[in-house]
Amino acid sequence: MTTTTVNAKRHGAPLGSGGLGSAIAQTPNGDLTGIQYARALAAMMVVVHHLEPQFLRMGFAPPMWSGLSSGVDIFFVISGMIMWVTTCDRDISPLTFLYRRFARIVPLYWLATTATVIVMIVVPSALQTGRFDLYHVLASYAFLAWPSPATGQYEPVVIPGWTLNYEMLFYLVFSLLLLARRSKRLLLASSFFVLLALAGLIPGVARNGEAAFYTSPLMLEFVFGMGLGELYARTGLLKAISPRWAVFIALSGIVFILIGPSLAPDVSRFLLRGIPALAVVTGVLALDAQGAVRENWLLLLLGNASYSLYLTHPFVLSALSQFWRKRHLDHLPLGLWLFAALAITLSCLLAALSYRLVELPLIGFFRRRRR
């Protein structure tokens, strides 16, 4: 999920921090407190979604909303919106932009990848879905789509990192857009990603795993966010939406994003999940534009730590699940719910510690190195 750092000086977060969902401390129009909450929500949706395979390993198949995985789609819309808002009125070079993205995303991800690789080599039995393969490992470090030797899916060593492969492609394209006139950037971005998605419909491309990955219409969700960012930065449209309607739009998006994939599983993801994700972010951003969002320290912390939560929660879920099964705690009354509650709590605690003790120091170190 990334860090839209709200009121950075007060909360101890660096300006411009952000990972999945990208990042900004402040915009010309004020703090994006609601976007922080949306990032916390998106990260928690992914965590709850990833409880399902652990439940199945315990022999349980409780009903789960497949739409919970759509937290990723919310992140993509937020990322496109924030990248647009933070650059539309600033003169920033492509290299500076890319270095800032590198400093924010890469160090923590490489650290998580290295930890996983060490476990793969030293204690391979500790991993539930992982097997060492040199090319897969190198591709993971390079943010390149590569089939996992364990699952066959185009997933890196740290499985949630598949979304970062899309993020990195988006950042690369966006950095090139900075060379164009501002008035042309949105049109160029839309044209590029639409053509990329259309290329994915070509039979030969669709049958090639790597090509199919990079021509996914999922990338259009970044464009959704960029368009929303333009409305936020250049018009008063979002301020014209009443708080009541803004809440309705956001809640409607959440409902559709949760139940839609179950009702119409054959509809393209960028439509079935991307449009509701856009509704969620639009409603929240409208509330932000009017200063109608109250600050809550816990939600702000979860929003700040959402990138850490996104990357580290698989470690918690896997380790706790194996411990739970070995101790036969899954057979206790309410054992499944106890596992879920403890897994979510520990995931959030580890994420908060990672954010404070690892993520922020790494960001600060690389930014000092640049200066």
Secondary structure as UniProt FT lines:
FT   HELIX           8..11
FT   TURN            15..16
FT   TURN            20..21
FT   TURN            28..29
FT   HELIX           33..49
FT   HELIX           51..57
FT   TURN            58..59
FT   HELIX           66..70
FT   HELIX           71..87
FT   TURN            88..89
FT   HELIX           94..122
FT   HELIX           124..126
FT   HELIX           134..141
FT   TURN            142..143
FT   TURN            149..151
FT   HELIX           159..161
FT   HELIX           162..177
FT   TURN            178..179
FT   HELIX           182..199
FT   TURN            200..201
FT   HELIX           203..206
FT   HELIX           209..214
FT   HELIX           217..219
FT   HELIX           220..234
FT   HELIX           237..240
FT   HELIX           243..263
FT   TURN            265..266
FT   HELIX           269..272
FT   HELIX           274..289
FT   TURN            290..291
FT   HELIX           297..304
FT   HELIX           306..326
FT   TURN            327..328
FT   HELIX           329..331
FT   TURN            333..334
FT   HELIX           335..354
FT   HELIX           355..359
FT   HELIX           360..370
//
